[in-house]
Amino acid sequence: MEQASFVVIDETGIHARPATLLVQAASKYSSDVQIEYTGKKS
């Protein structure tokens, strides 16, 4: 299994449009994506 971690360094976090692109890209694969902001995961 391949694993990767990315950190978005921005006070406002990731915006809706880039988040949508991330979801679309991840949905092409069998994947488990977790997004964490200020200690909260979703």
mmCIF entry with sequence, helices, sheets and N, C-alpha, C, O atoms, coordinates in Angstrom:
data_MODEL
# 
_entry.id   MODEL 
# 
_entity.id                         1 
_entity.type                       polymer 
_entity.pdbx_number_of_molecules   1 
# 
_entity_poly.entity_id                      1 
_entity_poly.type                           'polypeptide(L)' 
_entity_poly.nstd_linkage                   no 
_entity_poly.nstd_monomer                   no 
_entity_poly.pdbx_seq_one_letter_code       MEQASFVVIDETGIHARPATLLVQAASKYSSDVQIEYTGKKS 
_entity_poly.pdbx_seq_one_letter_code_can   MEQASFVVIDETGIHARPATLLVQAASKYSSDVQIEYTGKKS 
_entity_poly.pdbx_strand_id                 A 
# 
loop_
_entity_poly_seq.entity_id 
_entity_poly_seq.num 
_entity_poly_seq.mon_id 
_entity_poly_seq.hetero 
1 1  MET n 
1 2  GLU n 
1 3  GLN n 
1 4  ALA n 
1 5  SER n 
1 6  PHE n 
1 7  VAL n 
1 8  VAL n 
1 9  ILE n 
1 10 ASP n 
1 11 GLU n 
1 12 THR n 
1 13 GLY n 
1 14 ILE n 
1 15 HIS n 
1 16 ALA n 
1 17 ARG n 
1 18 PRO n 
1 19 ALA n 
1 20 THR n 
1 21 LEU n 
1 22 LEU n 
1 23 VAL n 
1 24 GLN n 
1 25 ALA n 
1 26 ALA n 
1 27 SER n 
1 28 LYS n 
1 29 TYR n 
1 30 SER n 
1 31 SER n 
1 32 ASP n 
1 33 VAL n 
1 34 GLN n 
1 35 ILE n 
1 36 GLU n 
1 37 TYR n 
1 38 THR n 
1 39 GLY n 
1 40 LYS n 
1 41 LYS n 
1 42 SER n 
# 
_struct_asym.id          A 
_struct_asym.entity_id   1 
# 
_struct_conf.conf_type_id            HELX_P 
_struct_conf.id                      HELX_P1 
_struct_conf.pdbx_PDB_helix_id       AA1 
_struct_conf.beg_label_comp_id       ALA 
_struct_conf.beg_label_asym_id       A 
_struct_conf.beg_label_seq_id        16 
_struct_conf.pdbx_beg_PDB_ins_code   ? 
_struct_conf.end_label_comp_id       ALA 
_struct_conf.end_label_asym_id       A 
_struct_conf.end_label_seq_id        26 
_struct_conf.pdbx_end_PDB_ins_code   ? 
_struct_conf.beg_auth_comp_id        ALA 
_struct_conf.beg_auth_asym_id        A 
_struct_conf.beg_auth_seq_id         16 
_struct_conf.end_auth_comp_id        ALA 
_struct_conf.end_auth_asym_id        A 
_struct_conf.end_auth_seq_id         26 
_struct_conf.pdbx_PDB_helix_class    1 
_struct_conf.details                 ? 
_struct_conf.pdbx_PDB_helix_length   11 
# 
_struct_conf_type.id          HELX_P 
_struct_conf_type.criteria    ? 
_struct_conf_type.reference   ? 
# 
_struct_sheet.id               AA1 
_struct_sheet.type             ? 
_struct_sheet.number_strands   2 
_struct_sheet.details          ? 
# 
_struct_sheet_order.sheet_id     AA1 
_struct_sheet_order.range_id_1   1 
_struct_sheet_order.range_id_2   2 
_struct_sheet_order.offset       ? 
_struct_sheet_order.sense        anti-parallel 
# 
loop_
_struct_sheet_range.sheet_id 
_struct_sheet_range.id 
_struct_sheet_range.beg_label_comp_id 
_struct_sheet_range.beg_label_asym_id 
_struct_sheet_range.beg_label_seq_id 
_struct_sheet_range.pdbx_beg_PDB_ins_code 
_struct_sheet_range.end_label_comp_id 
_struct_sheet_range.end_label_asym_id 
_struct_sheet_range.end_label_seq_id 
_struct_sheet_range.pdbx_end_PDB_ins_code 
_struct_sheet_range.beg_auth_comp_id 
_struct_sheet_range.beg_auth_asym_id 
_struct_sheet_range.beg_auth_seq_id 
_struct_sheet_range.end_auth_comp_id 
_struct_sheet_range.end_auth_asym_id 
_struct_sheet_range.end_auth_seq_id 
AA1 1 GLU A 36 ? TYR A 37 ? GLU A 36 TYR A 37 
AA1 2 LYS A 40 ? LYS A 41 ? LYS A 40 LYS A 41 
# 
loop_
_atom_site.group_PDB 
_atom_site.id 
_atom_site.type_symbol 
_atom_site.label_atom_id 
_atom_site.label_alt_id 
_atom_site.label_comp_id 
_atom_site.label_asym_id 
_atom_site.label_entity_id 
_atom_site.label_seq_id 
_atom_site.pdbx_PDB_ins_code 
_atom_site.Cartn_x 
_atom_site.Cartn_y 
_atom_site.Cartn_z 
_atom_site.occupancy 
_atom_site.B_iso_or_equiv 
_atom_site.pdbx_formal_charge 
_atom_site.auth_seq_id 
_atom_site.auth_comp_id 
_atom_site.auth_asym_id 
_atom_site.auth_atom_id 
_atom_site.pdbx_PDB_model_num 
ATOM 1   N N  . MET A 1 1  ? 0.846   -1.179 0.000  1.00 0.00 ? 1  MET A N  1 
ATOM 2   C CA . MET A 1 1  ? 0.000   0.000  0.000  1.00 0.00 ? 1  MET A CA 1 
ATOM 3   C C  . MET A 1 1  ? 0.887   1.236  0.000  1.00 0.00 ? 1  MET A C  1 
ATOM 4   O O  . MET A 1 1  ? 1.842   1.337  0.771  1.00 0.00 ? 1  MET A O  1 
ATOM 5   N N  . GLU A 1 2  ? 0.560   2.155  -0.862 1.00 0.00 ? 2  GLU A N  1 
ATOM 6   C CA . GLU A 1 2  ? 1.297   3.415  -0.929 1.00 0.00 ? 2  GLU A CA 1 
ATOM 7   C C  . GLU A 1 2  ? 0.584   4.443  -0.064 1.00 0.00 ? 2  GLU A C  1 
ATOM 8   O O  . GLU A 1 2  ? -0.645  4.476  -0.001 1.00 0.00 ? 2  GLU A O  1 
ATOM 9   N N  . GLN A 1 3  ? 1.369   5.278  0.598  1.00 0.00 ? 3  GLN A N  1 
ATOM 10  C CA . GLN A 1 3  ? 0.794   6.279  1.498  1.00 0.00 ? 3  GLN A CA 1 
ATOM 11  C C  . GLN A 1 3  ? 1.485   7.613  1.263  1.00 0.00 ? 3  GLN A C  1 
ATOM 12  O O  . GLN A 1 3  ? 2.688   7.663  1.006  1.00 0.00 ? 3  GLN A O  1 
ATOM 13  N N  . ALA A 1 4  ? 0.723   8.685  1.352  1.00 0.00 ? 4  ALA A N  1 
ATOM 14  C CA . ALA A 1 4  ? 1.284   10.026 1.170  1.00 0.00 ? 4  ALA A CA 1 
ATOM 15  C C  . ALA A 1 4  ? 0.588   10.995 2.118  1.00 0.00 ? 4  ALA A C  1 
ATOM 16  O O  . ALA A 1 4  ? -0.601  10.857 2.403  1.00 0.00 ? 4  ALA A O  1 
ATOM 17  N N  . SER A 1 5  ? 1.336   11.963 2.595  1.00 0.00 ? 5  SER A N  1 
ATOM 18  C CA . SER A 1 5  ? 0.781   13.012 3.456  1.00 0.00 ? 5  SER A CA 1 
ATOM 19  C C  . SER A 1 5  ? 1.143   14.361 2.868  1.00 0.00 ? 5  SER A C  1 
ATOM 20  O O  . SER A 1 5  ? 2.239   14.555 2.342  1.00 0.00 ? 5  SER A O  1 
ATOM 21  N N  . PHE A 1 6  ? 0.204   15.290 2.964  1.00 0.00 ? 6  PHE A N  1 
ATOM 22  C CA . PHE A 1 6  ? 0.422   16.639 2.466  1.00 0.00 ? 6  PHE A CA 1 
ATOM 23  C C  . PHE A 1 6  ? -0.031  17.630 3.521  1.00 0.00 ? 6  PHE A C  1 
ATOM 24  O O  . PHE A 1 6  ? -0.990  17.379 4.251  1.00 0.00 ? 6  PHE A O  1 
ATOM 25  N N  . VAL A 1 7  ? 0.651   18.739 3.597  1.00 0.00 ? 7  VAL A N  1 
ATOM 26  C CA . VAL A 1 7  ? 0.294   19.783 4.554  1.00 0.00 ? 7  VAL A CA 1 
ATOM 27  C C  . VAL A 1 7  ? 0.021   21.060 3.780  1.00 0.00 ? 7  VAL A C  1 
ATOM 28  O O  . VAL A 1 7  ? 0.849   21.508 2.987  1.00 0.00 ? 7  VAL A O  1 
ATOM 29  N N  . VAL A 1 8  ? -1.151  21.646 4.018  1.00 0.00 ? 8  VAL A N  1 
ATOM 30  C CA . VAL A 1 8  ? -1.495  22.941 3.434  1.00 0.00 ? 8  VAL A CA 1 
ATOM 31  C C  . VAL A 1 8  ? -1.175  23.987 4.487  1.00 0.00 ? 8  VAL A C  1 
ATOM 32  O O  . VAL A 1 8  ? -1.762  24.003 5.568  1.00 0.00 ? 8  VAL A O  1 
ATOM 33  N N  . ILE A 1 9  ? -0.233  24.859 4.153  1.00 0.00 ? 9  ILE A N  1 
ATOM 34  C CA . ILE A 1 9  ? 0.185   25.881 5.115  1.00 0.00 ? 9  ILE A CA 1 
ATOM 35  C C  . ILE A 1 9  ? -0.468  27.198 4.712  1.00 0.00 ? 9  ILE A C  1 
ATOM 36  O O  . ILE A 1 9  ? 0.070   27.961 3.909  1.00 0.00 ? 9  ILE A O  1 
ATOM 37  N N  . ASP A 1 10 ? -1.626  27.441 5.281  1.00 0.00 ? 10 ASP A N  1 
ATOM 38  C CA . ASP A 1 10 ? -2.385  28.654 5.000  1.00 0.00 ? 10 ASP A CA 1 
ATOM 39  C C  . ASP A 1 10 ? -3.339  28.865 6.173  1.00 0.00 ? 10 ASP A C  1 
ATOM 40  O O  . ASP A 1 10 ? -4.006  27.925 6.605  1.00 0.00 ? 10 ASP A O  1 
ATOM 41  N N  . GLU A 1 11 ? -3.407  30.053 6.674  1.00 0.00 ? 11 GLU A N  1 
ATOM 42  C CA . GLU A 1 11 ? -4.265  30.329 7.822  1.00 0.00 ? 11 GLU A CA 1 
ATOM 43  C C  . GLU A 1 11 ? -5.712  29.958 7.576  1.00 0.00 ? 11 GLU A C  1 
ATOM 44  O O  . GLU A 1 11 ? -6.401  29.506 8.490  1.00 0.00 ? 11 GLU A O  1 
ATOM 45  N N  . THR A 1 12 ? -6.182  30.144 6.348  1.00 0.00 ? 12 THR A N  1 
ATOM 46  C CA . THR A 1 12 ? -7.594  29.892 6.037  1.00 0.00 ? 12 THR A CA 1 
ATOM 47  C C  . THR A 1 12 ? -7.860  28.462 5.608  1.00 0.00 ? 12 THR A C  1 
ATOM 48  O O  . THR A 1 12 ? -9.009  28.104 5.348  1.00 0.00 ? 12 THR A O  1 
ATOM 49  N N  . GLY A 1 13 ? -6.817  27.629 5.527  1.00 0.00 ? 13 GLY A N  1 
ATOM 50  C CA . GLY A 1 13 ? -6.994  26.229 5.147  1.00 0.00 ? 13 GLY A CA 1 
ATOM 51  C C  . GLY A 1 13 ? -7.173  26.074 3.650  1.00 0.00 ? 13 GLY A C  1 
ATOM 52  O O  . GLY A 1 13 ? -6.743  26.931 2.878  1.00 0.00 ? 13 GLY A O  1 
ATOM 53  N N  . ILE A 1 14 ? -7.803  24.988 3.237  1.00 0.00 ? 14 ILE A N  1 
ATOM 54  C CA . ILE A 1 14 ? -8.006  24.711 1.816  1.00 0.00 ? 14 ILE A CA 1 
ATOM 55  C C  . ILE A 1 14 ? -9.408  25.186 1.433  1.00 0.00 ? 14 ILE A C  1 
ATOM 56  O O  . ILE A 1 14 ? -10.372 24.934 2.156  1.00 0.00 ? 14 ILE A O  1 
ATOM 57  N N  . HIS A 1 15 ? -9.515  25.859 0.318  1.00 0.00 ? 15 HIS A N  1 
ATOM 58  C CA . HIS A 1 15 ? -10.794 26.410 -0.134 1.00 0.00 ? 15 HIS A CA 1 
ATOM 59  C C  . HIS A 1 15 ? -11.629 25.352 -0.828 1.00 0.00 ? 15 HIS A C  1 
ATOM 60  O O  . HIS A 1 15 ? -11.133 24.269 -1.137 1.00 0.00 ? 15 HIS A O  1 
ATOM 61  N N  . ALA A 1 16 ? -12.888 25.658 -1.074 1.00 0.00 ? 16 ALA A N  1 
ATOM 62  C CA . ALA A 1 16 ? -13.847 24.681 -1.609 1.00 0.00 ? 16 ALA A CA 1 
ATOM 63  C C  . ALA A 1 16 ? -13.445 24.144 -2.981 1.00 0.00 ? 16 ALA A C  1 
ATOM 64  O O  . ALA A 1 16 ? -13.516 22.937 -3.209 1.00 0.00 ? 16 ALA A O  1 
ATOM 65  N N  . ARG A 1 17 ? -13.029 25.006 -3.885 1.00 0.00 ? 17 ARG A N  1 
ATOM 66  C CA . ARG A 1 17 ? -12.710 24.542 -5.241 1.00 0.00 ? 17 ARG A CA 1 
ATOM 67  C C  . ARG A 1 17 ? -11.516 23.579 -5.239 1.00 0.00 ? 17 ARG A C  1 
ATOM 68  O O  . ARG A 1 17 ? -11.618 22.506 -5.834 1.00 0.00 ? 17 ARG A O  1 
ATOM 69  N N  . PRO A 1 18 ? -10.382 23.917 -4.591 1.00 0.00 ? 18 PRO A N  1 
ATOM 70  C CA . PRO A 1 18 ? -9.278  22.948 -4.546 1.00 0.00 ? 18 PRO A CA 1 
ATOM 71  C C  . PRO A 1 18 ? -9.651  21.667 -3.790 1.00 0.00 ? 18 PRO A C  1 
ATOM 72  O O  . PRO A 1 18 ? -9.179  20.585 -4.138 1.00 0.00 ? 18 PRO A O  1 
ATOM 73  N N  . ALA A 1 19 ? -10.483 21.782 -2.774 1.00 0.00 ? 19 ALA A N  1 
ATOM 74  C CA . ALA A 1 19 ? -10.914 20.594 -2.037 1.00 0.00 ? 19 ALA A CA 1 
ATOM 75  C C  . ALA A 1 19 ? -11.735 19.681 -2.943 1.00 0.00 ? 19 ALA A C  1 
ATOM 76  O O  . ALA A 1 19 ? -11.611 18.459 -2.872 1.00 0.00 ? 19 ALA A O  1 
ATOM 77  N N  . THR A 1 20 ? -12.566 20.269 -3.787 1.00 0.00 ? 20 THR A N  1 
ATOM 78  C CA . THR A 1 20 ? -13.360 19.485 -4.733 1.00 0.00 ? 20 THR A CA 1 
ATOM 79  C C  . THR A 1 20 ? -12.463 18.754 -5.719 1.00 0.00 ? 20 THR A C  1 
ATOM 80  O O  . THR A 1 20 ? -12.707 17.589 -6.030 1.00 0.00 ? 20 THR A O  1 
ATOM 81  N N  . LEU A 1 21 ? -11.434 19.421 -6.211 1.00 0.00 ? 21 LEU A N  1 
ATOM 82  C CA . LEU A 1 21 ? -10.493 18.780 -7.127 1.00 0.00 ? 21 LEU A CA 1 
ATOM 83  C C  . LEU A 1 21 ? -9.767  17.622 -6.452 1.00 0.00 ? 21 LEU A C  1 
ATOM 84  O O  . LEU A 1 21 ? -9.532  16.583 -7.070 1.00 0.00 ? 21 LEU A O  1 
ATOM 85  N N  . LEU A 1 22 ? -9.417  17.803 -5.193 1.00 0.00 ? 22 LEU A N  1 
ATOM 86  C CA . LEU A 1 22 ? -8.769  16.737 -4.428 1.00 0.00 ? 22 LEU A CA 1 
ATOM 87  C C  . LEU A 1 22 ? -9.685  15.526 -4.306 1.00 0.00 ? 22 LEU A C  1 
ATOM 88  O O  . LEU A 1 22 ? -9.246  14.391 -4.494 1.00 0.00 ? 22 LEU A O  1 
ATOM 89  N N  . VAL A 1 23 ? -10.940 15.761 -3.994 1.00 0.00 ? 23 VAL A N  1 
ATOM 90  C CA . VAL A 1 23 ? -11.913 14.666 -3.864 1.00 0.00 ? 23 VAL A CA 1 
ATOM 91  C C  . VAL A 1 23 ? -12.102 13.958 -5.203 1.00 0.00 ? 23 VAL A C  1 
ATOM 92  O O  . VAL A 1 23 ? -12.157 12.729 -5.247 1.00 0.00 ? 23 VAL A O  1 
ATOM 93  N N  . GLN A 1 24 ? -12.201 14.716 -6.293 1.00 0.00 ? 24 GLN A N  1 
ATOM 94  C CA . GLN A 1 24 ? -12.373 14.117 -7.611 1.00 0.00 ? 24 GLN A CA 1 
ATOM 95  C C  . GLN A 1 24 ? -11.176 13.242 -7.984 1.00 0.00 ? 24 GLN A C  1 
ATOM 96  O O  . GLN A 1 24 ? -11.351 12.155 -8.535 1.00 0.00 ? 24 GLN A O  1 
ATOM 97  N N  . ALA A 1 25 ? -9.974  13.706 -7.689 1.00 0.00 ? 25 ALA A N  1 
ATOM 98  C CA . ALA A 1 25 ? -8.770  12.927 -7.997 1.00 0.00 ? 25 ALA A CA 1 
ATOM 99  C C  . ALA A 1 25 ? -8.716  11.660 -7.147 1.00 0.00 ? 25 ALA A C  1 
ATOM 100 O O  . ALA A 1 25 ? -8.399  10.585 -7.656 1.00 0.00 ? 25 ALA A O  1 
ATOM 101 N N  . ALA A 1 26 ? -9.022  11.778 -5.864 1.00 0.00 ? 26 ALA A N  1 
ATOM 102 C CA . ALA A 1 26 ? -8.953  10.629 -4.964 1.00 0.00 ? 26 ALA A CA 1 
ATOM 103 C C  . ALA A 1 26 ? -10.028 9.596  -5.291 1.00 0.00 ? 26 ALA A C  1 
ATOM 104 O O  . ALA A 1 26 ? -9.820  8.401  -5.082 1.00 0.00 ? 26 ALA A O  1 
ATOM 105 N N  . SER A 1 27 ? -11.172 10.046 -5.801 1.00 0.00 ? 27 SER A N  1 
ATOM 106 C CA . SER A 1 27 ? -12.269 9.115  -6.074 1.00 0.00 ? 27 SER A CA 1 
ATOM 107 C C  . SER A 1 27 ? -11.971 8.185  -7.247 1.00 0.00 ? 27 SER A C  1 
ATOM 108 O O  . SER A 1 27 ? -12.692 7.210  -7.455 1.00 0.00 ? 27 SER A O  1 
ATOM 109 N N  . LYS A 1 28 ? -10.928 8.470  -8.008 1.00 0.00 ? 28 LYS A N  1 
ATOM 110 C CA . LYS A 1 28 ? -10.542 7.599  -9.115 1.00 0.00 ? 28 LYS A CA 1 
ATOM 111 C C  . LYS A 1 28 ? -9.826  6.344  -8.634 1.00 0.00 ? 28 LYS A C  1 
ATOM 112 O O  . LYS A 1 28 ? -9.624  5.406  -9.405 1.00 0.00 ? 28 LYS A O  1 
ATOM 113 N N  . TYR A 1 29 ? -9.449  6.324  -7.380 1.00 0.00 ? 29 TYR A N  1 
ATOM 114 C CA . TYR A 1 29 ? -8.668  5.225  -6.815 1.00 0.00 ? 29 TYR A CA 1 
ATOM 115 C C  . TYR A 1 29 ? -9.372  4.660  -5.594 1.00 0.00 ? 29 TYR A C  1 
ATOM 116 O O  . TYR A 1 29 ? -10.259 5.290  -5.018 1.00 0.00 ? 29 TYR A O  1 
ATOM 117 N N  . SER A 1 30 ? -8.964  3.471  -5.217 1.00 0.00 ? 30 SER A N  1 
ATOM 118 C CA . SER A 1 30 ? -9.411  2.923  -3.954 1.00 0.00 ? 30 SER A CA 1 
ATOM 119 C C  . SER A 1 30 ? -8.576  3.623  -2.887 1.00 0.00 ? 30 SER A C  1 
ATOM 120 O O  . SER A 1 30 ? -7.395  3.322  -2.717 1.00 0.00 ? 30 SER A O  1 
ATOM 121 N N  . SER A 1 31 ? -9.196  4.552  -2.173 1.00 0.00 ? 31 SER A N  1 
ATOM 122 C CA . SER A 1 31 ? -8.403  5.388  -1.274 1.00 0.00 ? 31 SER A CA 1 
ATOM 123 C C  . SER A 1 31 ? -9.158  5.730  0.000  1.00 0.00 ? 31 SER A C  1 
ATOM 124 O O  . SER A 1 31 ? -10.384 5.634  0.064  1.00 0.00 ? 31 SER A O  1 
ATOM 125 N N  . ASP A 1 32 ? -8.413  6.125  0.991  1.00 0.00 ? 32 ASP A N  1 
ATOM 126 C CA . ASP A 1 32 ? -8.943  6.614  2.254  1.00 0.00 ? 32 ASP A CA 1 
ATOM 127 C C  . ASP A 1 32 ? -8.305  7.980  2.479  1.00 0.00 ? 32 ASP A C  1 
ATOM 128 O O  . ASP A 1 32 ? -7.102  8.076  2.723  1.00 0.00 ? 32 ASP A O  1 
ATOM 129 N N  . VAL A 1 33 ? -9.106  9.031  2.396  1.00 0.00 ? 33 VAL A N  1 
ATOM 130 C CA . VAL A 1 33 ? -8.604  10.393 2.523  1.00 0.00 ? 33 VAL A CA 1 
ATOM 131 C C  . VAL A 1 33 ? -9.129  10.984 3.816  1.00 0.00 ? 33 VAL A C  1 
ATOM 132 O O  . VAL A 1 33 ? -10.329 10.944 4.088  1.00 0.00 ? 33 VAL A O  1 
ATOM 133 N N  . GLN A 1 34 ? -8.229  11.530 4.604  1.00 0.00 ? 34 GLN A N  1 
ATOM 134 C CA . GLN A 1 34 ? -8.617  12.216 5.834  1.00 0.00 ? 34 GLN A CA 1 
ATOM 135 C C  . GLN A 1 34 ? -8.095  13.642 5.775  1.00 0.00 ? 34 GLN A C  1 
ATOM 136 O O  . GLN A 1 34 ? -6.938  13.890 5.436  1.00 0.00 ? 34 GLN A O  1 
ATOM 137 N N  . ILE A 1 35 ? -8.981  14.576 6.117  1.00 0.00 ? 35 ILE A N  1 
ATOM 138 C CA . ILE A 1 35 ? -8.588  15.982 6.160  1.00 0.00 ? 35 ILE A CA 1 
ATOM 139 C C  . ILE A 1 35 ? -8.696  16.439 7.603  1.00 0.00 ? 35 ILE A C  1 
ATOM 140 O O  . ILE A 1 35 ? -9.700  16.201 8.275  1.00 0.00 ? 35 ILE A O  1 
ATOM 141 N N  . GLU A 1 36 ? -7.645  17.098 8.067  1.00 0.00 ? 36 GLU A N  1 
ATOM 142 C CA . GLU A 1 36 ? -7.608  17.576 9.448  1.00 0.00 ? 36 GLU A CA 1 
ATOM 143 C C  . GLU A 1 36 ? -7.352  19.072 9.446  1.00 0.00 ? 36 GLU A C  1 
ATOM 144 O O  . GLU A 1 36 ? -6.483  19.567 8.728  1.00 0.00 ? 36 GLU A O  1 
ATOM 145 N N  . TYR A 1 37 ? -8.122  19.789 10.262 1.00 0.00 ? 37 TYR A N  1 
ATOM 146 C CA . TYR A 1 37 ? -7.951  21.228 10.416 1.00 0.00 ? 37 TYR A CA 1 
ATOM 147 C C  . TYR A 1 37 ? -8.138  21.569 11.878 1.00 0.00 ? 37 TYR A C  1 
ATOM 148 O O  . TYR A 1 37 ? -9.161  21.227 12.471 1.00 0.00 ? 37 TYR A O  1 
ATOM 149 N N  . THR A 1 38 ? -7.180  22.227 12.454 1.00 0.00 ? 38 THR A N  1 
ATOM 150 C CA . THR A 1 38 ? -7.154  22.601 13.872 1.00 0.00 ? 38 THR A CA 1 
ATOM 151 C C  . THR A 1 38 ? -7.496  21.426 14.776 1.00 0.00 ? 38 THR A C  1 
ATOM 152 O O  . THR A 1 38 ? -8.266  21.557 15.727 1.00 0.00 ? 38 THR A O  1 
ATOM 153 N N  . GLY A 1 39 ? -6.912  20.283 14.465 1.00 0.00 ? 39 GLY A N  1 
ATOM 154 C CA . GLY A 1 39 ? -7.069  19.102 15.297 1.00 0.00 ? 39 GLY A CA 1 
ATOM 155 C C  . GLY A 1 39 ? -8.339  18.306 15.041 1.00 0.00 ? 39 GLY A C  1 
ATOM 156 O O  . GLY A 1 39 ? -8.552  17.274 15.677 1.00 0.00 ? 39 GLY A O  1 
ATOM 157 N N  . LYS A 1 40 ? -9.187  18.759 14.125 1.00 0.00 ? 40 LYS A N  1 
ATOM 158 C CA . LYS A 1 40 ? -10.438 18.052 13.809 1.00 0.00 ? 40 LYS A CA 1 
ATOM 159 C C  . LYS A 1 40 ? -10.280 17.350 12.474 1.00 0.00 ? 40 LYS A C  1 
ATOM 160 O O  . LYS A 1 40 ? -9.877  17.957 11.482 1.00 0.00 ? 40 LYS A O  1 
ATOM 161 N N  . LYS A 1 41 ? -10.605 16.050 12.458 1.00 0.00 ? 41 LYS A N  1 
ATOM 162 C CA . LYS A 1 41 ? -10.514 15.255 11.227 1.00 0.00 ? 41 LYS A CA 1 
ATOM 163 C C  . LYS A 1 41 ? -11.893 15.070 10.638 1.00 0.00 ? 41 LYS A C  1 
ATOM 164 O O  . LYS A 1 41 ? -12.885 14.956 11.357 1.00 0.00 ? 41 LYS A O  1 
ATOM 165 N N  . SER A 1 42 ? -11.939 15.042 9.301  1.00 0.00 ? 42 SER A N  1 
ATOM 166 C CA . SER A 1 42 ? -13.192 14.741 8.616  1.00 0.00 ? 42 SER A CA 1 
ATOM 167 C C  . SER A 1 42 ? -12.940 13.855 7.430  1.00 0.00 ? 42 SER A C  1 
ATOM 168 O O  . SER A 1 42 ? -13.878 13.489 6.722  1.00 0.00 ? 42 SER A O  1 
# 
